[in-house]
Amino acid sequence: MDDWTFGWTLALFGMGGTLLMLWIFSVLIILLRKIFPVKTEIKSEAKK
């Protein structure tokens, strides 16, 4: 394997691995938001 082939292979696997990890993190965040939903409080002026 010459230097150019190795360089392109390394670059493509590096970019692909980065995109794969970002996708896995986004799926993990979506699952965590479904397991632990955000509780929002509604503050109304009538309660004061």
N, CA, C and O atoms as a MOPAC input file, in Angstrom:
PM7 MOZYME 1SCF
protein

 N      0.85200 1    -1.17400 1     0.00000 1
 C      0.00000 1     0.00000 1     0.00000 1
 C      0.90100 1     1.24100 1     0.00000 1
 O      1.75500 1     1.39900 1     0.87200 1
 N      0.70100 1     2.09500 1    -0.96600 1
 C      1.53000 1     3.29600 1    -1.03300 1
 C      1.00200 1     4.37000 1    -0.08600 1
 O     -0.03900 1     4.19700 1     0.54900 1
 N      1.72300 1     5.46700 1    -0.00200 1
 C      1.38100 1     6.52100 1     0.96100 1
 C      0.03500 1     7.17500 1     0.66700 1
 O     -0.72300 1     7.47100 1     1.59100 1
 N     -0.27000 1     7.40600 1    -0.61800 1
 C     -1.53300 1     8.05300 1    -0.97200 1
 C     -2.72500 1     7.16700 1    -0.62800 1
 O     -3.72800 1     7.65100 1    -0.10400 1
 N     -2.62200 1     5.88700 1    -0.91500 1
 C     -3.72100 1     4.96400 1    -0.59900 1
 C     -3.93000 1     4.88400 1     0.90300 1
 O     -5.06600 1     4.90800 1     1.37700 1
 N     -2.84900 1     4.78900 1     1.64500 1
 C     -2.96000 1     4.74300 1     3.10300 1
 C     -3.55900 1     6.03900 1     3.64000 1
 O     -4.40000 1     5.99800 1     4.53900 1
 N     -3.15000 1     7.17000 1     3.11600 1
 C     -3.67100 1     8.45300 1     3.57700 1
 C     -5.16200 1     8.60100 1     3.32300 1
 O     -5.90500 1     9.03000 1     4.20700 1
 N     -5.60500 1     8.24700 1     2.11500 1
 C     -7.03600 1     8.33300 1     1.81000 1
 C     -7.84800 1     7.34600 1     2.63800 1
 O     -8.94400 1     7.66900 1     3.09600 1
 N     -7.31700 1     6.15100 1     2.83000 1
 C     -8.01900 1     5.15400 1     3.64300 1
 C     -8.15200 1     5.63700 1     5.07800 1
 O     -9.22300 1     5.53300 1     5.67600 1
 N     -7.07600 1     6.16100 1     5.62800 1
 C     -7.11100 1     6.66500 1     6.99500 1
 C     -8.07400 1     7.84100 1     7.12300 1
 O     -8.81300 1     7.92500 1     8.10400 1
 N     -8.07600 1     8.74600 1     6.15000 1
 C     -8.97100 1     9.90600 1     6.19600 1
 C    -10.43300 1     9.48100 1     6.10700 1
 O    -11.27600 1     9.99700 1     6.84100 1
 N    -10.73500 1     8.54500 1     5.21300 1
 C    -12.12600 1     8.10700 1     5.05900 1
 C    -12.62200 1     7.35800 1     6.29000 1
 O    -13.75100 1     7.56800 1     6.73400 1
 N    -11.77700 1     6.48300 1     6.84300 1
 C    -12.18500 1     5.78400 1     8.06000 1
 C    -12.30500 1     6.74400 1     9.23700 1
 O    -13.17300 1     6.57100 1    10.09300 1
 N    -11.45000 1     7.74100 1     9.28600 1
 C    -11.53800 1     8.72900 1    10.35900 1
 C    -12.80700 1     9.54500 1    10.28200 1
 O    -13.47700 1     9.74600 1    11.29500 1
 N    -13.14900 1    10.02100 1     9.08900 1
 C    -14.38400 1    10.80100 1     8.92700 1
 C    -15.60800 1     9.92600 1     9.14900 1
 O    -16.57200 1    10.35200 1     9.78500 1
 N    -15.57500 1     8.70900 1     8.62700 1
 C    -16.70100 1     7.79800 1     8.81500 1
 C    -16.89200 1     7.43300 1    10.28000 1
 O    -18.02400 1     7.36300 1    10.76000 1
 N    -15.79900 1     7.20100 1    10.98800 1
 C    -15.88800 1     6.89000 1    12.41000 1
 C    -16.42800 1     8.05400 1    13.21000 1
 O    -17.19900 1     7.86100 1    14.15000 1
 N    -16.03200 1     9.26300 1    12.84400 1
 C    -16.53900 1    10.45000 1    13.53600 1
 C    -18.03600 1    10.61000 1    13.31500 1
 O    -18.77600 1    10.87300 1    14.26300 1
 N    -18.48900 1    10.45400 1    12.07800 1
 C    -19.92600 1    10.57100 1    11.79800 1
 C    -20.71300 1     9.46100 1    12.48800 1
 O    -21.82100 1     9.69600 1    12.97200 1
 N    -20.15500 1     8.26300 1    12.53600 1
 C    -20.82100 1     7.15300 1    13.21800 1
 C    -20.96200 1     7.43600 1    14.71100 1
 O    -22.02300 1     7.19000 1    15.28600 1
 N    -19.92100 1     7.94400 1    15.34000 1
 C    -19.99200 1     8.25000 1    16.76900 1
 C    -20.97100 1     9.38800 1    17.04500 1
 O    -21.68800 1     9.35100 1    18.04600 1
 N    -21.01500 1    10.39800 1    16.17900 1
 C    -21.99800 1    11.47600 1    16.35800 1
 C    -23.41800 1    10.95000 1    16.24900 1
 O    -24.29800 1    11.38300 1    16.99300 1
 N    -23.65200 1    10.01900 1    15.32700 1
 C    -24.98100 1     9.42600 1    15.16900 1
 C    -25.34000 1     8.60900 1    16.40000 1
 O    -26.47300 1     8.67700 1    16.87600 1
 N    -24.38700 1     7.83500 1    16.92500 1
 C    -24.64400 1     7.02800 1    18.12200 1
 C    -24.95500 1     7.94000 1    19.31400 1
 O    -25.86500 1     7.65000 1    20.09000 1
 N    -24.20400 1     9.04200 1    19.46500 1
 C    -24.47000 1     9.97200 1    20.55700 1
 C    -25.84600 1    10.61400 1    20.42500 1
 O    -26.53300 1    10.80300 1    21.42900 1
 N    -26.26100 1    10.95300 1    19.20300 1
 C    -27.57100 1    11.58100 1    19.03000 1
 C    -28.69100 1    10.59500 1    19.35600 1
 O    -29.69800 1    10.98200 1    19.94800 1
 N    -28.52900 1     9.33400 1    18.98100 1
 C    -29.53600 1     8.32300 1    19.32900 1
 C    -29.56900 1     8.12200 1    20.83700 1
 O    -30.64700 1     7.97700 1    21.41500 1
 N    -28.40600 1     8.11000 1    21.48500 1
 C    -28.34600 1     7.95800 1    22.93500 1
 C    -29.03000 1     9.12500 1    23.63700 1
 O    -29.74200 1     8.91800 1    24.62000 1
 N    -28.82600 1    10.34700 1    23.15300 1
 C    -29.46500 1    11.51800 1    23.75400 1
 C    -30.97800 1    11.45100 1    23.58500 1
 O    -31.72000 1    11.78700 1    24.50800 1
 N    -31.44300 1    11.01800 1    22.41300 1
 C    -32.88500 1    10.89500 1    22.18700 1
 C    -33.48100 1     9.86300 1    23.13600 1
 O    -34.54700 1    10.09100 1    23.70700 1
 N    -32.80400 1     8.73100 1    23.31100 1
 C    -33.29500 1     7.70300 1    24.23700 1
 C    -33.31100 1     8.20600 1    25.67800 1
 O    -34.26100 1     7.94100 1    26.41400 1
 N    -32.27900 1     8.92200 1    26.08300 1
 C    -32.24800 1     9.45100 1    27.44500 1
 C    -33.34200 1    10.48500 1    27.67300 1
 O    -33.90600 1    10.55600 1    28.76500 1
 N    -33.65200 1    11.29500 1    26.65000 1
 C    -34.73100 1    12.27400 1    26.79800 1
 C    -36.08500 1    11.59400 1    26.89500 1
 O    -36.99200 1    12.11800 1    27.54200 1
 N    -36.24100 1    10.41900 1    26.25500 1
 C    -37.50900 1     9.69200 1    26.38300 1
 C    -37.61500 1     9.00600 1    27.74000 1
 O    -38.70500 1     8.90400 1    28.30200 1
 N    -36.48200 1     8.53500 1    28.27000 1
 C    -36.49500 1     7.87400 1    29.57800 1
 C    -36.67700 1     8.89500 1    30.69600 1
 O    -37.44600 1     8.66400 1    31.62900 1
 N    -35.97200 1    10.02000 1    30.60600 1
 C    -36.04500 1    11.07200 1    31.61000 1
 C    -36.55900 1    12.35100 1    30.96900 1
 O    -35.76300 1    13.20800 1    30.58300 1
 N    -37.88400 1    12.49900 1    30.84700 1
 C    -38.42000 1    13.69500 1    30.18900 1
 C    -38.19000 1    14.95300 1    31.03000 1
 O    -38.08600 1    14.89100 1    32.25500 1
 N    -38.11600 1    16.07800 1    30.34900 1
 C    -37.91200 1    17.36200 1    31.01200 1
 C    -39.23300 1    17.82100 1    31.60100 1
 O    -40.25200 1    17.86300 1    30.91100 1
 N    -39.20900 1    18.16400 1    32.88200 1
 C    -40.42500 1    18.64600 1    33.53800 1
 C    -40.43500 1    20.16200 1    33.47300 1
 O    -39.51400 1    20.82200 1    33.95400 1
 N    -41.47500 1    20.70300 1    32.88100 1
 C    -41.59100 1    22.15900 1    32.79000 1
 C    -42.66700 1    22.63500 1    33.74500 1
 O    -43.73100 1    22.02700 1    33.86200 1
 N    -42.37400 1    23.72600 1    34.42000 1
 C    -43.34200 1    24.31900 1    35.33400 1
 C    -44.02400 1    25.49300 1    34.64200 1
 O    -43.37200 1    26.32900 1    34.01700 1
 N    -45.32400 1    25.53900 1    34.76200 1
 C    -46.09300 1    26.64100 1    34.19000 1
 C    -46.37100 1    27.64200 1    35.29700 1
 O    -47.09500 1    27.35400 1    36.25000 1
 N    -45.78200 1    28.82500 1    35.15300 1
 C    -45.98600 1    29.87300 1    36.14400 1
 C    -47.07700 1    30.80900 1    35.63200 1
 O    -46.90500 1    31.48100 1    34.61500 1
 N    -48.18300 1    30.84500 1    36.33700 1
 C    -49.26800 1    31.70600 1    35.91000 1
 C    -49.37400 1    32.92000 1    36.84600 1
 O    -48.97200 1    32.86800 1    38.00800 1
 N    -49.90700 1    33.97000 1    36.32400 1
 C    -50.07000 1    35.19300 1    37.09700 1
 C    -51.19700 1    35.06100 1    38.12900 1
 O    -51.22500 1    35.82400 1    39.09500 1
 N    -52.11800 1    34.12100 1    37.95300 1
 C    -53.25400 1    33.96700 1    38.85900 1
 C    -52.82400 1    33.40700 1    40.20500 1
 O    -53.51500 1    33.62200 1    41.20000 1
 N    -51.72300 1    32.70600 1    40.26600 1
 C    -51.28600 1    32.09900 1    41.52000 1
 C    -50.65900 1    33.12100 1    42.47200 1
 O    -50.51200 1    32.83400 1    43.66000 1
 N    -50.29200 1    34.28800 1    41.98600 1
 C    -49.62900 1    35.28700 1    42.84100 1
 C    -50.55800 1    35.94500 1    43.79300 1
 O    -50.14100 1    36.80300 1    44.57100 1

